[in-house]
Amino acid sequence: MTSPIHVTSEIGKLKTVLLKRPGREIENFTPDMMPRLLFDDIPYLPIAQKEHDYFADTLRDNGVEVLYLEKLAAEALDAGGDKVRDDFLEQMLTESGYAAGTIHDALKEYLDSMNNQDMVNKIMEGIRKNEVDFVPTDLVSAAETEGYEFYMDPMPNLYFTRDPSASIGEGLSINHMTFPARQRESLFNEIVIKYHPRFANKGVHVWRDRNHDTRIEGGDELVLNDHVMAIGVSQRTSADAIQDIAKSLFKEGHFDTVIAIKIPHNHAMMHLDTVFTMINYDQFTVHPGILGEGGHIDTWTITPGKNGELNLDHRTDLKQVLKDALKLDDLDLIPTGNGDPIIAGREQWNDGSNTLAIAPGVVVTYNRNYVSNDLLRKHGLKVLEVISSELSRGRGGPRCMSCPIVREDI
Ligand SMILES: NC(=[NH2+])NCCC[C@H](N)C(=O)O
């Protein structure tokens, strides 16, 4: 059976992609909630949607089928039936802090009055206290939640579909994410894979599911070719999760190499794909800020060892490591902002390194990163710019905003 997921590179012609159109969740919060929700500002929703539609149209104009997470999730619940919907809702309430009790019951009743699409949208947008018909009568509900506006927080990061799951080969990882603000997101991906007619029982292999304590996010998971992956050791992805997924990939798939790349652990560079992306057979974007003296950075090339163990090779010359793993004579590492420290810092902040390749040498980028975009063109790439004033406020670019489902082989 051919799997409905097929991704054997970062650059093969993109055929199908998963997006999430920004909804009310991206404005349903106040500045004091921003750090916890991993946002740096509150986007202006109508413009953010316009920009996102432009992004989706750019992909469609280039022959890409665009799927929407919010739609697939509702369709998965439609297909799954009452029991699946109920289990999903219980799980979502539990992960939102209400496994049982009077607030649980009130939220359940409220959400249960909606059809699947409305319920999915509502969970994504967040639930404020003033919209639920509930007067607390016990001390826990009355005292412990006083002064906070929400029963269920919005999930503003959902439009970064890259992170909660990652397509790898004929399968995917459904991720246990790092921060509470994003941990519930991958529940949507899980129901889509389990129950949506397009994916359910179609031979999709789950390399690693969301039921783990160790953390990994798709922004760190780069499929370089059909047997080599690069995974960031980052603020969001831990070394033990990388070892775990490497074992699973080596055991049951066609992968034989995982290059773990250690990047700074901070908000601006939260994932490997904010500082490093593959854009052609032999071309990558790299933010100069991650390279130490002489262009060095810690990398560990992981390969299968004896008895299911892993072999490790620690090296610091990123260019040589990539050349060896990809069997290339030369490699073009293109520095964000052309290496100027001010421009590189600014354009990396606005995801100037976060390019989405839709074919070898053809990339989608934010228009605001004009220095990096010019440089990409000078290096021979075809650059399709998308508008980005509001979308960039969530700290993610075209690669983060897209989860490839099918790419042609390279
Ligand atoms: N793959 C990525 N770089 N995603 C960016 C995610 C940004 C989001 N605000 C977060 O902090 O999680």
The ligand as a MOL file (V3000), in Angstrom:
LIG
                    3D

  0  0  0     0  0            999 V3000
M  V30 BEGIN CTAB
M  V30 COUNTS 12 11 0 0 0
M  V30 BEGIN ATOM
M  V30 1 N 9.5840 25.5770 13.0370 0
M  V30 2 C 9.6120 26.7570 13.6020 0
M  V30 3 N 10.7020 27.4960 13.5470 0 CHG=1
M  V30 4 N 8.5270 27.1890 14.2190 0
M  V30 5 C 8.3880 28.4590 14.8200 0
M  V30 6 C 7.4270 28.4280 15.9620 0
M  V30 7 C 7.2180 29.7480 16.6050 0
M  V30 8 C 6.3250 29.6740 17.8040 0
M  V30 9 N 5.9660 30.9520 18.2850 0
M  V30 10 C 7.0140 28.9010 18.9240 0
M  V30 11 O 7.7240 29.5070 19.6860 0
M  V30 12 O 6.8490 27.7190 19.0610 0
M  V30 END ATOM
M  V30 BEGIN BOND
M  V30 1 1 1 2
M  V30 2 2 2 3
M  V30 3 1 2 4
M  V30 4 1 4 5
M  V30 5 1 5 6
M  V30 6 1 6 7
M  V30 7 1 7 8
M  V30 8 1 8 9
M  V30 9 1 8 10
M  V30 10 2 10 11
M  V30 11 1 10 12
M  V30 END BOND
M  V30 END CTAB
M  END
